[in-house]
């Protein structure tokens, strides 16, 4: 294989390999900048790399999407050149001893939700969200999270009309079974809800380092997927998130409650983790767990950092009861003093507190009416010693003093005071005052009970919604079946009507044919008579056409009294057509 791409990028060592091909680090021969190059054989049945390049072009513009610099079919291979990124979250989890702090995961969660939201806004779903596909940046972008690997992405709605794809079942799993949603494992068509549920499993995995369904054995892949799906169904969010803040279980409950075409509430998801982050008084310093883990620098690794532990000055608020007899403050390490109002009062613990949050038996504290109590470190500062360094310069000795930086001049790191709650009865003497941490424990129990009840109510509500959704689906299915039955009956009726019409037409045709046959037979029977009649008629016509025989003239002697008749009468009488007797006397007299 040629080790140069586009006559510009020189391939170096291989850093990854997958089903689609290989990943190399490449150097721009002109500028010396490094890039990541993905190479795929051109003779594969389904070219995946060119499709992924198309997704890179569609997703361009987001800060959580790597930049695409080059893509082409180079000789007998498909090649894309993208931005070189850092380690994946899976690799960083291993470097953090298979466990990440809640603070780190909360900072990552907001970036993950934002990147998935942007992906969905471009009308695509990822379908393979897992720690391997979330990577950190490099250099100035080392604290930024990127989402990669779009080979399994799919368009879930039309770009112009935003028409959502149809729900279907019987699908094979696309993605990683460990983080796949329950619906995806059950063979249903994936949508945005499946990406959100998979993201919830990723966050829980980063906090715990494992998931209950990891390591399931089966004889084949189908059986394994079925067992993983059943395990996810049986494992409730509370059990799965046991030992974690309630926001993780809430996020999973909300993800599982989404319908097929419902748009996820990304703003609410981010608010869950942000509000919890703020409630813990954490700072968005983007100092992740691996920032404090010393490991050798490698390609894509976060640069090694040196962490300095320093003692801090910090303030806490005292909480007073309604009767002003009790107040509580966050416990701190031994050796502190309190500033109440404008007066500075010493706090002399009789029992040394080895660690923050350790049980406190007794404490002697000066109390004032002010509710603002400032707790400061009372460790005496050591005088800085000057170090002499002798430098020979010519023949004279030059003494240079290098002063050690004072503790106060160093920039303090953010610190969060955490401890049990101290409760003091002001009516008792100092000897009788015995602060206890039971109040905080009781408060934690109450809060836990409230969270549990809220979670139960939420689960009931989700179950009711799921039941309603199932009933609605059943009702829709029943309506569809009834509609199909009605259509079938209508088709049967129309077919029967068509058959009847056809029979009627045939009967009419048969009757008409029979009538014509009868008429033809009748005409045949009457034909001799008609022939005779026609002969007679033709004979009559012949006779009528012949000239009438001439009448022989006979001279008839007219009587004397008829001589006065007109010529016509005389002619008729002579022809024999009329006799003189036919003339009435009146007529004769008149003619006379």
C-alpha positions in Angstrom: 0.0 0.0 0.0 1.2 3.5 -0.9 2.2 5.4 2.2 1.2 8.8 0.9 -2.3 10.2 0.4 -3.2 13.0 -2.0 0.6 13.6 -2.5 0.4 15.4 0.9 -0.3 13.2 3.9 2.4 10.7 4.8 1.1 7.7 6.6 3.0 6.7 9.8 2.2 4.2 12.5 -1.2 2.4 12.7 -3.2 3.3 15.8 -6.4 1.3 15.2 -8.2 -1.3 13.2 -11.8 -2.2 12.7 -14.1 -4.1 10.4 -14.1 -1.2 7.9 -10.3 -0.9 7.7 -7.3 0.7 9.4 -6.6 4.0 11.1 -3.2 5.7 10.7 -1.4 8.8 12.0 -0.4 10.9 9.0 1.9 14.0 8.8 1.4 16.9 6.4 4.7 17.0 4.5 4.4 20.8 4.1 3.3 21.9 7.5 4.3 19.0 9.7 0.8 18.8 11.3 -0.6 15.4 12.3 -3.9 14.0 11.2 -5.9 10.8 11.5 -6.3 8.8 8.2 -8.9 6.1 7.8 -8.3 3.6 5.0 -10.8 1.1 3.6 -10.4 -1.4 0.8 -12.2 -0.5 -2.4 -13.4 -4.0 -3.1 -15.7 -4.3 0.0 -19.3 -5.2 -0.6 -20.7 -2.2 1.3 -18.4 0.8 1.2 -18.8 2.3 4.7 -16.0 4.9 4.7 -17.5 7.0 1.9 -20.9 7.0 3.7 -19.1 8.1 6.9 -17.4 10.9 5.0 -20.8 12.1 3.8 -22.0 12.2 7.5 -18.9 14.2 8.4 -19.8 16.8 5.7 -23.4 17.0 7.0 -22.3 17.4 10.6 -19.8 20.0 9.9 -20.0 23.1 12.1 -20.3 21.6 15.6 -17.6 21.9 18.2 -18.1 18.2 19.2 -17.6 16.8 15.6 -14.1 16.2 14.2 -13.2 18.2 11.1 -12.9 16.4 7.8 -10.0 17.6 5.6 -9.9 15.1 2.7 -11.9 12.2 1.3 -11.5 10.4 -2.0 -11.2 7.0 -3.7 -7.4 6.7 -3.9 -6.3 3.9 -6.3 -7.8 0.7 -4.8 -8.9 2.2 -1.5 -11.2 4.7 0.1 -9.5 7.3 2.3 -10.7 10.1 4.6 -8.4 12.5 6.5 -9.8 13.9 9.8 -8.7 15.8 12.8 -6.4 13.8 15.1 -8.0 13.4 18.6 -7.1 12.0 22.0 -7.9 8.9 24.0 -11.4 7.5 24.1 -13.4 7.3 27.3 -12.9 3.5 27.4 -9.1 4.0 27.5 -9.3 6.8 30.0 -11.6 4.6 32.2 -8.9 1.9 32.3 -6.3 4.5 33.3 -8.6 5.7 36.1 -8.8 2.1 37.6 -12.2 1.4 36.0 -13.9 4.1 38.0 -14.6 7.8 37.3 -15.9 10.3 39.8 -19.4 11.7 39.7 -18.0 15.2 39.1 -16.1 14.0 36.0 -19.1 12.1 34.6 -21.4 15.1 35.2 -19.0 17.4 33.2 -18.9 14.7 30.4 -22.6 14.2 30.5 -23.5 17.7 29.4 -21.1 17.5 26.5 -22.4 14.1 25.5 -26.0 15.3 25.5 -25.1 18.4 23.5 -23.3 16.3 20.9 -26.1 13.8 20.5 -28.6 16.7 20.3 -26.6 18.2 17.4 -26.4 14.8 15.7 -30.2 14.4 15.9 -30.8 18.0 14.7 -29.2 16.9 11.4 -31.9 14.2 10.9 -29.6 11.3 11.8 -29.3 8.9 14.7 -26.0 7.4 15.7 -27.1 3.9 16.8 -23.7 3.0 18.3 -23.1 5.2 21.3 -20.4 3.7 23.6 -17.3 4.9 25.4 -15.1 3.9 22.5 -16.9 6.4 20.3 -16.4 9.4 22.7 -12.9 10.8 22.6 -11.2 13.8 24.1 -9.4 16.4 22.1 -5.7 17.3 22.0 -3.7 20.4 22.9 -5.9 23.4 23.5 -9.0 21.2 23.1 -7.9 18.6 25.6 -11.0 19.3 27.8 -13.4 19.0 24.9 -15.4 15.8 24.1 -16.0 14.6 20.6 -18.3 12.0 19.1 -16.9 9.8 16.3 -17.6 6.7 14.2 -20.7 7.3 12.0 -20.6 4.2 10.0 -23.9 2.9 11.6 -25.7 6.2 11.5 -29.1 6.3 9.8 -31.5 9.0 8.7 -34.6 8.9 10.9 -36.6 11.7 9.2 -36.9 13.5 5.9 -34.6 16.5 5.6 -37.3 18.8 4.1 -40.6 17.6 5.5 -39.3 16.1 8.7 -41.5 13.1 8.2 -40.4 10.5 10.7 -39.7 6.9 9.6 -42.4 4.3 10.3 -42.3 2.0 13.3 -41.5 -1.6 12.5 -40.3 -4.8 14.1 -38.3 -7.8 13.3 -35.0 -5.9 12.9 -31.6 -7.3 13.6 -29.5 -5.4 16.2 -27.4 -2.5 15.0 -24.8 -1.4 17.5 -23.3 -2.8 20.7 -25.5 -5.0 22.8 -24.0 -3.8 26.1 -25.2 -0.3 25.6 -28.2 -0.9 23.2 -31.7 0.0 24.3 -34.3 -2.6 25.3 -36.3 -1.8 22.2 -33.3 -2.2 19.9 -32.5 -5.6 21.4 -36.2 -6.6 21.0 -35.9 -6.1 17.3 -37.8 -2.8 16.9 -36.8 0.0 14.6 -34.4 2.5 16.3 -35.1 6.2 16.7 -33.8 9.1 18.9 -35.1 7.4 22.1 -32.6 4.5 21.6 -29.7 6.9 21.4 -30.7 8.5 24.7 -31.2 5.2 26.5 -27.8 4.0 25.3 -26.2 7.2 26.5 -27.7 6.6 30.0 -26.0 3.2 30.1 -22.7 4.7 29.0 -22.8 7.3 31.9 -23.6 4.5 34.5 -20.8 2.4 33.1 -18.3 5.2 33.5 -19.3 5.7 37.1 -19.3 2.0 38.1 -16.9 0.5 35.6 -19.3 -2.4 34.7 -22.9 -3.3 34.0 -24.9 -6.2 35.4 -25.3 -7.9 32.0 -21.6 -8.0 31.1 -20.2 -11.4 30.8 -23.4 -13.3 29.9 -22.6 -16.6 28.2 -24.8 -18.0 25.4 -24.4 -20.6 22.6 -25.0 -18.0 19.9 -25.4 -14.3 19.3 -29.2 -14.4 19.2 -29.5 -16.1 22.5 -27.0 -13.7 24.0 -29.0 -10.7 22.8 -32.2 -12.2 24.3 -30.5 -12.7 27.7 -29.1 -9.2 27.7 -32.5 -7.8 26.8 -34.2 -9.8 29.6 -31.6 -8.6 32.1 -32.2 -5.0 31.2 -35.9 -5.4 31.5 -35.6 -7.0 35.0 -33.0 -4.5 36.3 -34.9 -1.4 37.6 -33.2 2.0 37.3 -32.9 2.2 41.1 -31.1 -1.1 41.3 -28.9 -0.3 38.4 -27.9 3.1 39.8 -27.5 2.0 43.4 -24.7 4.0 45.0 -25.0 6.8 42.5 -26.8 10.1 42.8 -30.5 9.9 41.9 -30.0 12.0 38.7 -28.6 8.9 36.9 -31.8 6.9 37.7 -34.0 9.8 36.7 -32.2 10.2 33.4 -32.6 6.5 32.6 -36.3 6.5 33.6 -36.9 9.5 31.3 -35.0 7.8 28.5 -37.0 4.6 28.8 -40.3 6.6 28.9 -39.8 8.1 25.4 -42.1 7.0 22.6 -40.9 6.1 19.1 -41.3 9.5 17.4 -41.1 11.7 20.5 -38.4 14.3 20.6 -36.1 14.0 23.7 -36.0 16.9 26.1 -32.3 17.6 25.9 -32.6 20.8 28.0 -34.1 18.9 30.9 -31.4 16.2 30.6 -28.6 18.7 30.9 -30.4 20.5 33.7 -30.5 17.3 35.8 -26.7 17.0 35.8 -26.0 20.7 36.0 -28.3 21.3 39.0 -26.7 18.4 40.8 -23.2 19.7 39.9 -24.1 23.1 41.3 -25.7 21.6 44.5 -22.4 20.0 45.3 -20.6 23.4 45.0 -18.3 22.0 42.3 -16.6 24.2 39.8 -16.5 23.7 36.1 -12.7 23.7 36.0 -12.7 20.7 33.5 -10.1 19.0 35.6 -11.0 15.4 34.9 -9.9 12.4 36.9 -7.3 11.4 34.4 -5.8 14.9 34.7 -4.4 13.8 38.1 -3.3 10.4 37.0 0.4 10.3 36.0 0.9 8.3 32.9 3.3 8.5 30.0 2.4 10.8 27.2 1.4 9.1 24.0 -0.4 10.0 20.8 -3.8 11.2 21.8 -3.0 11.2 25.6 -3.7 14.1 27.9 -0.4 15.8 28.9 0.9 14.9 32.3 0.0 17.3 35.0 1.5 17.9 38.5 -1.1 18.3 41.2 -0.1 20.3 44.3 -2.1 19.7 47.5 -2.5 22.9 49.5 -4.3 23.8 52.6 -7.2 26.0 51.9 -9.2 28.8 53.6 -12.9 28.5 53.0 -16.2 29.7 54.4 -19.3 27.9 55.4 -22.8 29.0 56.4 -24.2 28.2 59.8 -27.8 27.0 59.8 -29.8 28.1 62.8 -33.0 26.5 64.1 -36.2 28.5 64.5 -35.8 28.8 68.3 -32.1 29.9 67.9 -31.0 27.0 70.2 -29.4 24.9 67.6 -27.1 25.6 64.7 -25.0 23.4 62.5 -21.9 24.0 60.4 -19.8 21.8 58.2 -17.1 20.1 60.2 -13.5 20.8 59.3 -10.1 19.5 60.3 -8.6 20.2 63.6 -6.8 23.5 64.3 -9.2 26.2 63.1 -10.6 29.4 64.3 -13.9 31.2 63.6 -14.5 34.8 62.7 -18.0 35.7 64.0 -18.9 39.2 63.1 -15.8 41.3 63.5 -14.4 39.2 66.4 -12.0 36.4 65.8 -12.7 33.4 68.1 -10.6 30.3 68.4 -12.1 26.9 68.1 -10.2 24.3 70.1 -11.3 20.8 69.4 -10.8 18.4 72.2 -10.7 15.4 69.9 -8.5 15.4 66.8 -10.4 15.0 63.6 -8.2 12.8 61.4 -10.2 13.3 58.2 -12.9 15.5 56.9 -16.2 14.0 57.7 -15.0 11.9 60.7 -17.4 11.6 63.7 -17.1 14.4 66.2 -17.6 13.8 69.9 -17.1 17.2 71.6 -16.1 20.6 70.5 -15.7 24.0 72.2 -17.0 26.7 70.1 -17.8 30.4 70.7 -21.2 31.2 69.3 -22.6 34.6 68.3 -25.9 35.8 66.8 -24.4 36.3 63.4 -25.3 33.5 61.0 -22.2 33.8 58.8 -19.3 31.8 60.2 -15.9 31.8 58.5 -13.7 28.8 59.1 -10.0 29.2 58.3 -6.9 27.1 58.5 -5.1 27.9 61.7 -1.9 26.1 60.9 1.0 28.5 61.7 2.9 29.5 58.7 6.5 28.6 58.7 9.0 31.3 58.1 10.5 31.0 54.7 14.2 30.3 54.7 16.5 31.8 52.2 18.7 29.6 50.3 22.2 30.8 49.4 23.7 29.9 46.1 27.3 30.7 45.5 28.3 31.4 41.9 31.8 32.0 41.0 32.2 34.9 38.7 35.8 35.8 38.0 37.7 36.1 41.2 34.8 37.3 43.4 32.0 35.3 45.0 28.5 36.5 44.2 25.9 35.4 46.7 22.3 35.2 45.3 19.3 34.6 47.6 16.4 32.6 46.3 13.3 33.1 48.4 10.9 30.3 48.8 7.4 31.2 47.7 5.1 31.8 50.6 2.1 29.6 51.1 -0.3 32.5 50.6 1.2 33.5 47.3 0.3 30.3 45.6 -2.9 30.1 43.7 -5.3 27.9 45.7 -7.2 25.0 44.0 -10.9 24.8 44.3 -12.0 23.0 47.5 -15.3 21.7 48.7 -15.8 21.3 52.5 -17.5 18.0 53.2 -18.3 16.7 56.6 -21.0 15.6 59.0 -23.4 18.1 60.6 -22.5 19.4 64.1 -25.5 20.2 66.3 -24.9 22.1 69.5 -27.4 22.9 72.2 -26.8 26.5 73.4 -28.6 26.0 76.6 -26.2 23.3 77.8 -22.8 23.9 79.2 -19.6 23.3 77.3 -19.1 20.0 79.0 -22.7 18.9 78.2 -22.5 19.9 74.6 -22.1 16.8 72.5 -22.5 17.5 68.8 -23.8 14.6 66.8 -23.9 13.6 63.2 -27.3 11.9 63.6 -29.1 14.9 62.3 -27.4 14.7 59.0 -27.9 11.0 58.9 -31.6 11.4 59.6 -31.8 14.2 57.0 -30.1 11.9 54.5 -32.6 9.2 55.4 -35.5 11.6 54.9 -34.1 12.8 51.6 -33.5 9.3 50.5 -37.0 8.3 51.5 -38.4 11.3 49.6 -36.3 10.4 46.6 -37.5 6.8 46.8 -41.1 7.9 47.0 -40.6 10.3 44.1 -39.0 7.6 42.1 -41.8 5.1 42.9 -44.3 7.7 41.8 -42.4 8.4 38.7 -42.2 4.7 37.9 -45.9 4.3 38.5 -46.6 7.3 36.2 -44.2 5.8 33.6 -45.9 2.4 34.0 -49.3 4.0 33.6 -48.1 5.9 30.5 -46.7 2.6 29.2 -49.9 0.9 29.8 -51.9 3.6 28.1 -49.4 3.5 25.2 -49.9 -0.3 25.0 -53.7 0.0 25.1 -53.5 2.7 22.5 -51.4 0.5 20.2 -53.8 -2.4 20.8 -56.7 -0.2 20.0 -55.0 1.0 16.8 -54.2 -2.5 15.9 -57.8 -3.6 16.6 -59.1 -0.7 14.4 -56.7 -1.7 11.7 -57.9 -5.3 11.8 -61.5 -4.2 11.8 -60.8 -1.9 8.9 -59.2 -4.8 7.0 -62.2 -7.0 7.8 -64.6 -4.2 6.6 -62.5 -3.8 3.4 -62.6 -7.5 2.9 -66.4 -7.6 3.3 -66.8 -4.7 1.0 -64.6 -6.4 -1.6 -66.7 -9.6 -1.2 -69.9 -7.5 -1.7 -68.6 -5.8 -4.7 -67.5 -9.1 -6.2 -70.9 -10.6 -5.6 -72.6 -7.5 -7.2 -70.3 -7.9 -10.2 -71.2 -11.5 -10.4 -74.9 -10.7 -10.3 -74.5 -8.0 -12.9 -72.7 -10.4 -15.1 -75.4 -13.1 -14.7 -78.1 -10.5 -15.4 -76.3 -9.5 -18.6 -76.0 -13.1 -19.6 -79.7 -13.7 -18.9 -80.7 -10.7 -20.9 -78.5 -11.8 -23.8 -79.9 -15.3 -23.6 -83.5 -14.0 -23.5 -82.8 -11.6 -26.4 -81.2 -14.4 -28.4 -84.1 -16.7 -27.6 -86.6 -14.1 -28.6 -84.8 -13.5 -31.8 -84.7 -17.3 -32.4 -88.5 -17.5 -31.8 -89.1 -14.6 -34.1 -86.9 -16.3 -36.7 -88.8 -19.6 -36.4 -92.1 -17.7 -36.5 -91.0 -15.9 -39.6 -90.0 -19.2 -41.1 -93.4 -20.7 -40.3 -95.2 -17.7 -41.8 -92.9 -17.5 -44.7 -95.2 -19.6 -47.2 -98.2 -17.4 -46.3 -96.1 -14.3 -46.7 -94.9 -15.6 -50.0 -98.4 -16.2 -51.2 -99.5 -12.8 -50.0 -96.5 -11.2 -51.6 -97.4 -13.0 -54.8 -100.9 -11.8 -54.6 -99.7 -8.3 -53.9 -97.2 -8.4 -56.7 -100.0 -9.7 -59.0 -102.3 -6.9 -57.9 -99.5 -4.4 -58.5 -98.9 -6.0 -61.9 -102.6 -5.8 -62.8 -102.8 -2.3 -61.5 -99.8 -1.4 -63.6 -101.3 -2.8 -66.7 -103.4 -0.4 -68.8 -107.1 -0.8 -68.3 -108.9 -2.5 -71.2 -110.5 -0.2 -73.7 -114.3 -0.1 -73.5 -116.0 -0.6 -76.7 -118.0 2.3 -77.7 -121.6 1.6 -78.0 -123.9 4.0 -79.5 -126.8 4.4 -77.3 -129.8 6.2 -78.5 -130.7 8.8 -76.1 -134.2 9.6 -75.4 -135.5 12.9 -76.5 -135.9 14.2 -73.1 -132.2 13.5 -72.4 -130.8 15.6 -75.1 -130.6 18.4 -72.8 -128.1 16.7 -70.6 -124.6 18.0 -70.5 -121.9 16.3 -72.3 -120.4 14.5 -69.3 -123.7 12.8 -68.5 -124.2 11.9 -72.0 -120.7 10.4 -72.1 -121.3 8.3 -69.1 -124.6 7.1 -70.3 -123.0 6.2 -73.6 -120.2 4.3 -71.9 -122.6 2.4 -69.8 -121.2 3.8 -66.6 -124.6 5.4 -65.9 -128.0 4.8 -67.1 -130.6 7.4 -67.7 -132.6 5.8 -64.9 -129.9 6.8 -62.4 -130.6 10.4 -62.9 -133.2 11.6 -60.6 -136.2 13.5 -62.1 -135.1 16.6 -60.2 -131.7 16.4 -61.7 -133.1 15.8 -65.1 -135.4 18.7 -64.8 -132.7 20.8 -63.5 -130.4 20.0 -66.3 -133.1 20.7 -68.6 
